[in-house]
Amino acid sequence: DTPIILVINTGSAMDVSKLEDGCAAILQCWYSGECGGAALGDLLFGKFSPSGRMPVTVNYDGTLPEFTDYSMKNRTYRYTGDEVLYPFGYGLGYTDFQYDSMEITKKDGGYDIRIAVKNTGSMDGTEPVQIYISNAEAVKGSAEDTGDQPVHSLCGFKAVNLKKGESVAVTISISDSAFDTVLTDGSRVRLPGTYRIYAGSQQPGQRSEILTGRKCLMQEIAL
């Protein structure tokens, strides 16, 4: 049988690309605490489905740029243009979730995003529904001095508990401020143009799709 490797790490995330092919799963345990061992035992014996998601981007060793200034280009999930080992927001469990539809409704101060989610797997589980926004098209059509802009940004999330076979409509609200663009002088503006809203169990992008076998739902809105 293919083994499971436990990565118990008290520092930053590490490059485990050389171990990846020989493992069924990798657990990043961070600071597990005094009850961490019992929790890991319950997880390994299938008493619950893991629902954790990566709070950082795990890069391949030697691929991050040198720290010569405060530029975020090619750093963190919002600005990286390179392929990474494990993206921010990525994680697997023992059950599967299906995203069927997304509706966006304007309201005072922002938008409500309604997503249909179903537990299509064989056990109960928790799904962290994630909402990302991209302003790339609006920035592309702008004459403003925008500098480097995020590829996309997490702007909302909600964890939902679903029994196997259960469906739910999840509503997540995002603020109008999520559509702001920060100019090179530090000021914030709301650029007119097209924005993309993504909903899924991971951030959008090719690497996430390869790891999970799923794509995020996406809709465009014009401001």
PyMOL commands that set and color helices and strands:
alter all, ss='L'
color gray80, all
select helices_A, chain A and resi 17-20+36-44+76-79+136-140+176-179+206-212
alter helices_A, ss='H'
color red, helices_A
select strands_A, chain A and resi 4-7+25-28+97-107+110-119+125-134+153-162+167-175+181-182+188-189+194-200+217-222
alter strands_A, ss='S'
color yellow, strands_A
deselect
rebuild
show_as cartoon
